[in-house]
Amino acid sequence: MKKIIICEHIEKSFGEGNEKRNVLDGVSVEINEGEFVSIMGPSGSGKSTLMYAVSGMDSIDSGKVSFEGKNLSTLREKELADIRRTEMGFVFQQPTMLKNLNILDNIILPSIRDNRKSATKITEKARVLMEKVGIGELEKRDITQVSGGQLQRAGICRALISNPKIIFGDEPTGALNSKSAQEIMDIISEINTEGTAVMLVTHDAKIAARTERILFMCDGKIVSEMRFKKYNGSDIDDRMKKVTAKMRELGI
Ligand SMILES: Nc1ncnc2c1ncn2[C@@H]1O[C@H](COP(=O)(O)OP(=O)(O)OP(=O)(O)O)[C@@H](O)[C@H]1O
């Protein structure tokens, strides 16, 4: 299996002098093409920091993060921004959208801003994606006129518009009720089945249990890992039991 991301001994701290705090403490991890990975751990254990380091959204103090063989630390900001824009998609707990633009414009704006010539193609692609995630009829709606789940679907369309190799999700279902959360997970799982790798940060055992590999973090280190077959909808209770047992064992 081809590796798309290789992280070697990454260290990251925040603060200076006596206030300095090591948040990533020599983390090494590899992500394969098309893999579905989640990160769990107590609050403050470094999950989001790891995801931002892995995606090149934040710098690291030492170690190495390679994306498809390119060392992210040695790239110029423009090269890094190009990789993030074309090869990676990002979904956050609360999608940041502009209030004065409708749903469609919010989805296409970042891509059109970077790539003016293909505005028509980008709009066509956005409409296909909106249809696929079930918000095809909402394109003219203002972002205040849709539900949290519908807004998150729009966030997923925006993340997918460049056909990224990997989607990073920082608690993408964290602000949703459990039904909407599972629907969003159905969409993310489908995207993954079609070949896009996914890396999620989550506190929710039911979300993590749907992924193929769970990285458990404590105090800036990956302390344990759990692997499952790709989720096919049938054995969620058994998977959840294993995840919660591991969380208890680790004191999470
Ligand atoms: N920009 C920053 N400046 C200073 N400290 C930070 C910064 N970002 C994160 N931290 C600190 O680093 C530690 C790890 O934060 P991080 O957000 O990675 O944790 P997490 O495991 O994702 O937590 P949570 O589950 O609560 O979101 C925390 O103590 C946090 O306060």
The ligand as a Tripos MOL2 file, in Angstrom:
@<TRIPOS>MOLECULE
LIG
   31    33     1     0     0
SMALL
NO_CHARGES

@<TRIPOS>ATOM
      1 N1         -1.8000   27.9160   19.4250 N.pl3     1 LIG1
      2 C1         -1.5840   27.4430   20.6480 C.ar      1 LIG1
      3 N2         -0.9110   28.1670   21.5570 N.ar      1 LIG1
      4 C2         -0.6570   27.6930   22.7970 C.ar      1 LIG1
      5 N3         -1.0590   26.4670   23.2290 N.ar      1 LIG1
      6 C3         -1.7460   25.7160   22.3570 C.ar      1 LIG1
      7 C4         -2.0410   26.1570   21.0320 C.ar      1 LIG1
      8 N4         -2.7400   25.1730   20.3950 N.ar      1 LIG1
      9 C5         -2.8680   24.1690   21.2900 C.ar      1 LIG1
     10 N5         -2.2670   24.4940   22.4650 N.ar      1 LIG1
     11 C6         -2.1820   23.6390   23.6600 C.3       1 LIG1
     12 O1         -1.6650   22.3910   23.2540 O.3       1 LIG1
     13 C7         -2.3090   21.3220   23.9440 C.3       1 LIG1
     14 C8         -2.8860   20.3550   22.9270 C.3       1 LIG1
     15 O2         -3.9330   21.0000   22.2210 O.3       1 LIG1
     16 P1         -4.7930   20.2480   21.1330 P.3       1 LIG1
     17 O3         -5.8240   21.2100   20.6410 O.co2     1 LIG1
     18 O4         -3.9130   19.6040   20.1490 O.co2     1 LIG1
     19 O5         -5.4690   19.1210   22.0380 O.3       1 LIG1
     20 P2         -6.6540   18.1330   21.6810 P.3       1 LIG1
     21 O6         -6.2170   16.7840   22.1130 O.co2     1 LIG1
     22 O7         -7.0800   18.3050   20.2710 O.co2     1 LIG1
     23 O8         -7.7520   18.6940   22.6910 O.3       1 LIG1
     24 P3         -9.3600   18.7860   22.5740 P.3       1 LIG1
     25 O9         -9.8520   17.3810   22.5720 O.co2     1 LIG1
     26 O10        -9.7480   19.5160   23.8210 O.co2     1 LIG1
     27 O11        -9.6890   19.5470   21.3270 O.co2     1 LIG1
     28 C9         -3.3500   21.9800   24.8450 C.3       1 LIG1
     29 O12        -2.8000   22.1030   26.1420 O.3       1 LIG1
     30 C10        -3.5500   23.3400   24.2450 C.3       1 LIG1
     31 O13        -3.9210   24.2710   25.2180 O.3       1 LIG1
@<TRIPOS>BOND
     1     1     2 1
     2     2     3 ar
     3     2     7 ar
     4     3     4 ar
     5     4     5 ar
     6     5     6 ar
     7     6     7 ar
     8     6    10 ar
     9     7     8 ar
    10     8     9 ar
    11     9    10 ar
    12    10    11 1
    13    11    12 1
    14    11    30 1
    15    12    13 1
    16    13    14 1
    17    13    28 1
    18    14    15 1
    19    15    16 1
    20    16    17 2
    21    16    18 1
    22    16    19 1
    23    19    20 1
    24    20    21 2
    25    20    22 1
    26    20    23 1
    27    23    24 1
    28    24    25 2
    29    24    26 1
    30    24    27 1
    31    28    29 1
    32    28    30 1
    33    30    31 1
@<TRIPOS>SUBSTRUCTURE
     1 LIG1         1 GROUP 0 **** ****
